[in-house]
Amino acid sequence: MSLRIRTSLIAITSVMMLSACSTISSIWPDQSETEKMKPQATALNKGNGPSGMAIRPDVINASGPMDLLWSNNVDQRRPASPMGFSVPVSVQTAEGERIVVGGQDRRVRIYDAQGSELNRIALKDACESAALQLSNGLVVVGDLGGTIYGLDIGQASVVWSVDLSSALIGRPVAVADGFIIQTSNNQLYHFSNDGKKIWSYSDSLGGLSMHLTPSPVVYNGRVYAALSNGDVVALKVDKGSFIWKRQLLLSNKASVMSELKVPVAMPLLITAEASGRDEDVLLVSVFQGELSFLSLLDGSSLNNRNISLKSAPLLIGNQVFVADTSGAISALSALDGETIWKLQLGDGELTGPVLWNGSLWVADNQATVYRLSQTGKLLASKDLDGRIDRSPVAGQNGILVRNNLGSMYMLR
């Protein structure tokens, strides 16, 4: 296998927090120059399961360009500023598509589809969450101080705000009468569209964790959440009443990053119709741990795979696509997790995949974005600056990518 060597400036960081605290405490090591080794991708034939994969040595070459439509410096950060982890979102308004993203400068910015900044909304603290457009048109975001906001992006104003005991870092999830959020201290909240709390749930605190948190999954009147202490819980959406709990980690005690095992990716719901099983399944991933198939009925373990993820898997038909932290993207059977194909893209931690225009899009922490076919062929790639730790986002006109240095890109 040939190697393509390029040098770029990346930030080598272990972004961690003590979830026993009510606010986020991050460690930001100095950035350093490091050599980036990018092996050319090779494909794997379907074999007899994870241990029976046969390696096919022929090289898959990228075909077709990946266009950078525009880029923008979100918050004009200075050198040595804290890294940015907020996730842009594409929302629809009467005036067309708008892109909403938070920044380290305590502002949410609003862009049009061409990347031109239209307005800003001031918050109390830096914003590292994703956003959600509610059924009434407002957009929900959270800041690191623990406040969540309902924003009118047309008027560039805060309609309501609620102070919580810890930060929203993940993505709010819509329900019929409002939305549900999961905060960094293992709490779940159900709010109405006008910011009124309907219920809350608190679980025990975890130990050492990451500056990434999962979002809950809502299905058939239930909400499912993977917490930083290793608990997976099922609650009723209407009242927050407890249904079941499953512990995935024998121990979540870790003193260094290499020992850390923690859920950071949003779980994936796989219906019985999609998988061919006789019951619905929740697929829960643990960073530097396993991919667990759990029964939605009672949380019991059905089977697992030794794959480390830091972003949500993607279900298309009866296949689950996963981008792992060893630099490989794989297609797994939704039935039992058996590997259908696997493509090694490099040695960086991958985020994604997301689906846009029929292709799979992933990015790695060495700031390369890849586009692939659903059969595992590498179609194109593009090197950007900094590092990418959150999944690409599908917009109306292309893929949005946010790096740690404050830049946002639109690719197609």
LUMZAPA-862311 format. One record per residue (C-alpha): x, z, y; residue number from 1; residue in one letter. Coordinates in Angstrom, 1 decimal, always signed. Layout:
% LUMZAPA-862311
R|x|z|y|num|residuo
R|X|Z|Y|NUM|A
...
END
This chain:
% LUMZAPA-862311
R|x|z|y|num|residuo
R|+0.0|+0.0|+0.0|1|M
R|+1.5|-1.0|+3.4|2|S
R|+1.6|+1.5|+6.3|3|L
R|+0.9|+0.8|+9.9|4|R
R|+2.7|+3.2|+12.1|5|I
R|+1.7|+3.9|+15.7|6|R
R|+2.5|+6.7|+18.1|7|T
R|-0.1|+8.3|+20.2|8|S
R|-0.7|+11.5|+22.0|9|L
R|-3.0|+13.7|+20.1|10|I
R|-3.9|+17.3|+20.4|11|A
R|-3.0|+19.4|+17.3|12|I
R|-5.4|+22.3|+17.5|13|T
R|-7.3|+24.7|+15.4|14|S
R|-10.4|+25.2|+17.4|15|V
R|-11.8|+28.4|+16.1|16|M
R|-14.1|+31.2|+17.2|17|M
R|-15.0|+34.8|+16.0|18|L
R|-18.7|+34.6|+15.4|19|S
R|-18.9|+38.3|+15.7|20|A
R|-18.7|+37.8|+19.4|21|C
R|-21.7|+36.9|+21.5|22|S
R|-19.7|+34.2|+23.3|23|T
R|-17.2|+31.6|+22.2|24|I
R|-13.5|+32.4|+22.1|25|S
R|-11.4|+29.3|+21.4|26|S
R|-7.8|+28.9|+20.8|27|I
R|-6.3|+25.8|+22.6|28|W
R|-2.6|+25.2|+21.5|29|P
R|-0.5|+22.9|+23.6|30|D
R|-0.7|+19.2|+23.0|31|Q
R|+2.2|+17.5|+21.4|32|S
R|+3.5|+14.0|+20.6|33|E
R|+3.1|+13.2|+16.9|34|T
R|+3.6|+10.1|+14.8|35|E
R|+0.4|+8.8|+13.3|36|K
R|+0.5|+7.2|+9.9|37|M
R|-2.4|+4.9|+9.1|38|K
R|-2.5|+3.5|+5.6|39|P
R|-4.3|+0.2|+5.2|40|Q
R|-7.6|+0.7|+3.5|41|A
R|-8.0|+0.2|-0.3|42|T
R|-11.2|+0.1|-2.2|43|A
R|-12.3|+1.7|-5.4|44|L
R|-14.4|+0.2|-8.2|45|N
R|-17.3|+2.1|-9.6|46|K
R|-16.1|+4.0|-12.6|47|G
R|-17.4|+6.7|-14.9|48|N
R|-17.9|+9.3|-12.2|49|G
R|-15.5|+11.2|-9.9|50|P
R|-12.8|+11.7|-12.6|51|S
R|-13.1|+8.2|-13.9|52|G
R|-12.6|+6.1|-10.8|53|M
R|-10.4|+3.1|-11.3|54|A
R|-8.2|+2.2|-8.3|55|I
R|-8.3|-1.5|-7.3|56|R
R|-5.0|-2.3|-5.5|57|P
R|-6.1|-5.3|-3.5|58|D
R|-6.3|-4.7|+0.2|59|V
R|-9.5|-5.0|+2.2|60|I
R|-8.7|-6.6|+5.6|61|N
R|-10.6|-5.9|+8.8|62|A
R|-12.7|-8.9|+9.8|63|S
R|-14.4|-9.4|+13.1|64|G
R|-13.7|-7.7|+16.4|65|P
R|-14.9|-4.3|+17.7|66|M
R|-15.8|-4.6|+21.3|67|D
R|-15.3|-1.9|+23.9|68|L
R|-18.2|-2.4|+26.3|69|L
R|-17.3|+0.3|+28.7|70|W
R|-15.7|+3.8|+29.0|71|S
R|-16.1|+6.6|+31.4|72|N
R|-14.3|+9.9|+32.2|73|N
R|-17.2|+12.3|+31.9|74|V
R|-15.9|+15.3|+33.8|75|D
R|-12.6|+14.3|+35.5|76|Q
R|-10.7|+17.1|+33.7|77|R
R|-7.2|+18.1|+34.7|78|R
R|-4.2|+18.3|+32.3|79|P
R|-4.3|+21.3|+30.0|80|A
R|-8.0|+21.8|+30.5|81|S
R|-10.1|+23.0|+27.5|82|P
R|-11.1|+20.2|+25.2|83|M
R|-14.6|+18.7|+25.2|84|G
R|-17.0|+18.7|+22.3|85|F
R|-20.3|+17.8|+23.8|86|S
R|-22.2|+15.0|+22.2|87|V
R|-23.8|+12.2|+24.2|88|P
R|-27.4|+11.2|+23.4|89|V
R|-29.4|+8.1|+24.2|90|S
R|-32.9|+8.8|+25.5|91|V
R|-35.7|+6.5|+26.7|92|Q
R|-37.3|+6.6|+30.1|93|T
R|-39.7|+4.5|+32.1|94|A
R|-36.6|+2.9|+33.7|95|E
R|-34.9|+2.1|+30.4|96|G
R|-32.2|+3.7|+28.3|97|E
R|-30.3|+6.7|+29.7|98|R
R|-27.3|+8.4|+28.3|99|I
R|-27.1|+12.2|+28.7|100|V
R|-23.9|+14.2|+28.1|101|V
R|-22.6|+17.6|+29.1|102|G
R|-19.1|+18.4|+30.4|103|G
R|-16.6|+21.2|+30.9|104|Q
R|-17.3|+21.2|+34.6|105|D
R|-20.7|+22.8|+34.1|106|R
R|-22.6|+19.6|+34.7|107|R
R|-24.8|+17.3|+32.7|108|V
R|-24.3|+13.7|+33.6|109|R
R|-26.8|+10.9|+33.3|110|I
R|-25.7|+7.2|+32.9|111|Y
R|-27.4|+4.0|+32.6|112|D
R|-26.9|+1.7|+29.6|113|A
R|-24.0|-0.1|+31.3|114|Q
R|-22.1|+3.2|+31.8|115|G
R|-22.8|+3.7|+35.5|116|S
R|-23.3|+7.3|+36.5|117|E
R|-26.7|+7.9|+38.0|118|L
R|-26.9|+11.6|+38.6|119|N
R|-25.6|+15.1|+37.7|120|R
R|-27.4|+18.4|+36.9|121|I
R|-25.5|+21.6|+37.5|122|A
R|-25.6|+24.3|+34.7|123|L
R|-24.3|+27.9|+34.6|124|K
R|-21.5|+27.2|+32.2|125|D
R|-19.7|+24.4|+30.3|126|A
R|-21.9|+22.3|+28.0|127|C
R|-20.7|+21.6|+24.4|128|E
R|-24.0|+20.9|+22.7|129|S
R|-25.8|+17.8|+21.8|130|A
R|-29.1|+17.1|+23.5|131|A
R|-32.7|+16.4|+22.4|132|L
R|-35.5|+14.5|+24.2|133|Q
R|-38.8|+16.4|+23.7|134|L
R|-42.2|+14.8|+23.3|135|S
R|-43.0|+15.6|+27.0|136|N
R|-39.9|+13.7|+28.2|137|G
R|-37.7|+16.7|+29.0|138|L
R|-34.2|+16.9|+27.6|139|V
R|-32.9|+20.1|+26.0|140|V
R|-29.2|+21.1|+26.2|141|V
R|-27.3|+24.4|+25.9|142|G
R|-24.2|+25.9|+27.6|143|D
R|-21.4|+28.1|+26.3|144|L
R|-22.8|+31.1|+28.2|145|G
R|-25.8|+31.1|+25.9|146|G
R|-28.4|+29.5|+28.2|147|T
R|-30.6|+26.6|+27.1|148|I
R|-32.2|+24.2|+29.6|149|Y
R|-35.2|+21.9|+29.8|150|G
R|-34.0|+19.1|+32.1|151|L
R|-36.0|+16.4|+33.9|152|D
R|-33.4|+13.6|+33.9|153|I
R|-35.5|+11.4|+36.2|154|G
R|-35.5|+14.0|+38.9|155|Q
R|-32.1|+15.4|+37.9|156|A
R|-33.5|+19.0|+37.9|157|S
R|-33.7|+22.1|+35.7|158|V
R|-37.4|+22.6|+34.8|159|V
R|-36.8|+25.8|+32.8|160|W
R|-34.0|+27.8|+31.3|161|S
R|-33.7|+30.6|+28.8|162|V
R|-30.8|+33.0|+28.3|163|D
R|-29.8|+33.8|+24.7|164|L
R|-27.2|+36.1|+23.1|165|S
R|-24.9|+33.2|+22.0|166|S
R|-24.3|+29.5|+22.5|167|A
R|-26.0|+26.4|+21.3|168|L
R|-23.2|+24.1|+20.1|169|I
R|-25.2|+21.9|+17.7|170|G
R|-28.2|+19.7|+18.2|171|R
R|-31.8|+20.9|+18.8|172|P
R|-34.3|+19.6|+16.3|173|V
R|-37.8|+18.5|+17.2|174|A
R|-40.9|+19.9|+15.6|175|V
R|-44.6|+19.2|+16.3|176|A
R|-45.0|+21.8|+19.1|177|D
R|-41.5|+22.1|+20.4|178|G
R|-38.0|+22.4|+18.9|179|F
R|-35.7|+24.6|+16.8|180|I
R|-32.1|+25.5|+17.5|181|I
R|-29.3|+27.3|+15.6|182|Q
R|-26.8|+29.3|+17.7|183|T
R|-23.2|+30.2|+17.0|184|S
R|-24.0|+33.8|+15.9|185|N
R|-26.3|+32.8|+13.0|186|N
R|-29.6|+33.0|+14.9|187|Q
R|-32.5|+30.5|+14.7|188|L
R|-35.1|+30.0|+17.4|189|Y
R|-38.3|+28.1|+17.7|190|H
R|-39.3|+27.2|+21.2|191|F
R|-42.2|+25.4|+22.7|192|S
R|-41.7|+22.3|+24.9|193|N
R|-42.0|+24.5|+28.0|194|D
R|-39.3|+26.9|+26.9|195|G
R|-41.5|+29.7|+25.5|196|K
R|-40.0|+31.5|+22.4|197|K
R|-42.3|+31.3|+19.4|198|I
R|-40.1|+33.1|+16.9|199|W
R|-36.5|+34.0|+16.2|200|S
R|-34.5|+34.8|+13.0|201|Y
R|-31.2|+36.6|+12.8|202|S
R|-28.7|+36.6|+9.9|203|D
R|-25.5|+38.5|+9.4|204|S
R|-22.4|+37.5|+11.3|205|L
R|-19.6|+35.6|+9.6|206|G
R|-15.9|+35.9|+10.0|207|G
R|-13.5|+33.3|+11.3|208|L
R|-15.3|+30.0|+12.1|209|S
R|-14.9|+26.7|+13.9|210|M
R|-16.1|+25.3|+17.2|211|H
R|-18.6|+23.2|+15.3|212|L
R|-21.9|+24.4|+14.0|213|T
R|-24.6|+22.7|+11.9|214|P
R|-28.1|+21.9|+13.1|215|S
R|-31.2|+22.9|+11.0|216|P
R|-33.3|+20.5|+8.9|217|V
R|-37.1|+20.5|+9.2|218|V
R|-39.3|+19.2|+6.4|219|Y
R|-42.9|+19.8|+5.2|220|N
R|-43.5|+22.9|+7.3|221|G
R|-40.1|+24.5|+6.5|222|R
R|-36.8|+24.8|+8.3|223|V
R|-33.5|+24.9|+6.4|224|Y
R|-30.3|+26.1|+7.9|225|A
R|-26.7|+26.5|+6.7|226|A
R|-25.0|+29.5|+8.5|227|L
R|-21.4|+30.3|+9.2|228|S
R|-21.4|+33.3|+6.8|229|N
R|-22.2|+30.9|+3.9|230|G
R|-25.9|+31.7|+3.7|231|D
R|-28.4|+28.8|+3.4|232|V
R|-31.9|+30.0|+4.4|233|V
R|-35.4|+28.5|+4.2|234|A
R|-38.1|+29.7|+6.7|235|L
R|-41.6|+28.6|+7.6|236|K
R|-41.7|+26.5|+10.8|237|V
R|-44.9|+28.1|+12.2|238|D
R|-44.0|+31.8|+12.1|239|K
R|-40.3|+31.9|+11.0|240|G
R|-41.2|+33.9|+7.9|241|S
R|-38.6|+34.1|+5.1|242|F
R|-38.9|+31.9|+2.0|243|I
R|-35.4|+32.1|+0.3|244|W
R|-31.7|+32.6|+0.8|245|K
R|-28.7|+31.2|-1.1|246|R
R|-25.1|+32.2|-0.6|247|Q
R|-22.6|+29.4|-1.1|248|L
R|-19.3|+31.2|-0.5|249|L
R|-17.8|+33.9|-2.8|250|L
R|-15.8|+35.0|+0.2|251|S
R|-15.8|+33.7|+3.8|252|N
R|-12.8|+35.9|+4.8|253|K
R|-10.0|+33.8|+6.2|254|A
R|-7.0|+34.6|+8.4|255|S
R|-5.7|+31.1|+8.9|256|V
R|-7.3|+27.7|+9.2|257|M
R|-6.1|+26.4|+5.9|258|S
R|-8.0|+29.1|+4.1|259|E
R|-11.2|+28.7|+6.1|260|L
R|-14.4|+27.6|+4.2|261|K
R|-17.5|+27.3|+6.4|262|V
R|-20.5|+25.0|+6.8|263|P
R|-20.2|+23.0|+9.9|264|V
R|-22.2|+19.8|+9.1|265|A
R|-25.9|+19.5|+9.3|266|M
R|-27.5|+19.6|+5.8|267|P
R|-29.2|+16.5|+4.4|268|L
R|-32.6|+16.4|+2.8|269|L
R|-33.0|+14.1|-0.2|270|I
R|-36.5|+13.6|-1.4|271|T
R|-37.3|+13.2|-5.1|272|A
R|-38.4|+9.6|-4.4|273|E
R|-35.0|+8.7|-3.0|274|A
R|-32.9|+10.5|-5.7|275|S
R|-35.0|+9.9|-8.8|276|G
R|-35.0|+13.7|-9.5|277|R
R|-38.1|+15.6|-10.2|278|D
R|-37.7|+17.7|-7.1|279|E
R|-36.6|+17.5|-3.5|280|D
R|-33.0|+18.5|-2.8|281|V
R|-31.0|+19.9|+0.1|282|L
R|-27.4|+18.7|+0.3|283|L
R|-25.2|+21.2|+2.0|284|V
R|-21.5|+20.7|+2.7|285|S
R|-18.8|+23.2|+3.3|286|V
R|-15.6|+22.4|+5.3|287|F
R|-12.6|+22.7|+2.9|288|Q
R|-15.2|+23.5|+0.2|289|G
R|-17.9|+21.8|-1.9|290|E
R|-20.8|+19.6|-1.5|291|L
R|-23.8|+21.4|-3.0|292|S
R|-27.1|+20.0|-4.2|293|F
R|-29.7|+22.8|-3.8|294|L
R|-33.3|+22.9|-4.9|295|S
R|-35.7|+23.0|-2.0|296|L
R|-38.0|+25.2|-4.1|297|L
R|-35.8|+28.2|-4.3|298|D
R|-32.3|+27.3|-3.2|299|G
R|-30.9|+27.3|-6.8|300|S
R|-27.8|+25.2|-7.4|301|S
R|-28.3|+21.9|-9.2|302|L
R|-24.8|+20.5|-9.1|303|N
R|-21.9|+20.1|-6.7|304|N
R|-18.9|+18.0|-5.7|305|R
R|-15.5|+19.1|-4.4|306|N
R|-15.6|+17.2|-1.1|307|I
R|-14.8|+18.6|+2.4|308|S
R|-17.0|+17.4|+5.3|309|L
R|-17.3|+18.4|+8.9|310|K
R|-20.2|+16.0|+9.8|311|S
R|-23.6|+15.2|+8.2|312|A
R|-23.9|+12.9|+5.2|313|P
R|-26.1|+9.8|+5.7|314|L
R|-28.8|+8.8|+3.2|315|L
R|-29.7|+5.1|+2.9|316|I
R|-32.0|+4.2|+0.0|317|G
R|-30.7|+6.0|-3.1|318|N
R|-27.1|+6.3|-1.8|319|Q
R|-25.5|+9.1|+0.2|320|V
R|-22.6|+8.1|+2.4|321|F
R|-20.0|+10.8|+3.2|322|V
R|-16.9|+10.7|+5.5|323|A
R|-14.5|+13.4|+4.4|324|D
R|-11.7|+15.4|+6.0|325|T
R|-9.1|+13.7|+3.8|326|S
R|-9.7|+10.3|+5.5|327|G
R|-12.0|+8.7|+2.9|328|A
R|-15.5|+7.4|+3.1|329|I
R|-17.6|+7.3|-0.1|330|S
R|-21.0|+6.2|-1.3|331|A
R|-22.5|+8.7|-3.8|332|L
R|-25.5|+8.5|-6.0|333|S
R|-28.3|+10.5|-4.5|334|A
R|-29.3|+11.5|-8.0|335|L
R|-26.2|+13.4|-9.1|336|D
R|-23.4|+12.9|-6.5|337|G
R|-21.5|+10.4|-8.7|338|E
R|-19.1|+8.2|-6.7|339|T
R|-20.2|+4.6|-6.4|340|I
R|-17.3|+3.4|-4.2|341|W
R|-14.6|+5.0|-2.1|342|K
R|-12.5|+3.7|+0.7|343|L
R|-9.4|+5.5|+2.0|344|Q
R|-9.2|+4.8|+5.7|345|L
R|-6.2|+7.0|+6.7|346|G
R|-5.2|+10.6|+6.6|347|D
R|-7.2|+11.9|+9.5|348|G
R|-10.4|+14.0|+9.4|349|E
R|-13.4|+11.7|+9.6|350|L
R|-16.7|+12.3|+11.3|351|T
R|-19.8|+10.3|+10.7|352|G
R|-21.1|+8.0|+9.2|353|P
R|-23.9|+6.7|+11.4|354|V
R|-25.8|+3.5|+10.9|355|L
R|-26.0|+0.9|+13.7|356|W
R|-26.9|-2.7|+13.4|357|N
R|-26.6|-2.5|+9.6|358|G
R|-23.0|-1.2|+9.5|359|S
R|-21.5|+2.2|+8.9|360|L
R|-19.5|+3.7|+11.8|361|W
R|-17.0|+6.6|+11.4|362|V
R|-14.3|+8.0|+13.6|363|A
R|-11.3|+10.2|+12.9|364|D
R|-9.4|+13.0|+14.6|365|N
R|-6.6|+10.5|+15.4|366|Q
R|-9.1|+8.7|+17.7|367|A
R|-9.6|+5.6|+15.6|368|T
R|-13.2|+4.2|+15.2|369|V
R|-14.1|+2.2|+12.1|370|Y
R|-16.9|-0.1|+11.2|371|R
R|-17.7|-0.8|+7.5|372|L
R|-20.3|-2.6|+5.4|373|S
R|-22.6|-0.5|+3.2|374|Q
R|-20.7|-1.9|+0.2|375|T
R|-17.4|-0.4|+1.4|376|G
R|-15.7|-3.3|+3.2|377|K
R|-13.7|-2.4|+6.3|378|L
R|-15.0|-4.8|+9.0|379|L
R|-13.2|-3.6|+12.1|380|A
R|-11.4|-0.7|+13.8|381|S
R|-10.3|+0.3|+17.2|382|K
R|-7.8|+2.9|+18.4|383|D
R|-8.9|+5.1|+21.3|384|L
R|-7.2|+8.0|+23.2|385|D
R|-7.0|+11.7|+22.3|386|G
R|-8.9|+12.9|+19.2|387|R
R|-12.5|+12.6|+18.0|388|I
R|-14.1|+15.7|+16.4|389|D
R|-17.8|+14.9|+16.7|390|R
R|-19.7|+12.0|+15.0|391|S
R|-20.3|+8.8|+16.8|392|P
R|-23.9|+8.4|+18.2|393|V
R|-26.1|+5.4|+17.8|394|A
R|-27.5|+4.1|+21.1|395|G
R|-29.8|+1.3|+21.9|396|Q
R|-27.0|-1.1|+22.7|397|N
R|-24.1|+0.2|+20.6|398|G
R|-22.2|+3.2|+19.4|399|I
R|-21.3|+6.1|+21.7|400|L
R|-18.1|+8.0|+21.1|401|V
R|-16.8|+11.1|+22.9|402|R
R|-13.2|+12.3|+22.7|403|N
R|-11.6|+15.7|+23.4|404|N
R|-10.1|+14.6|+26.7|405|L
R|-13.5|+14.0|+28.4|406|G
R|-13.8|+10.2|+27.9|407|S
R|-16.9|+8.5|+26.6|408|M
R|-16.9|+5.1|+25.1|409|Y
R|-19.6|+2.5|+24.2|410|M
R|-18.5|+0.2|+21.3|411|L
R|-20.2|-2.7|+19.5|412|R
END
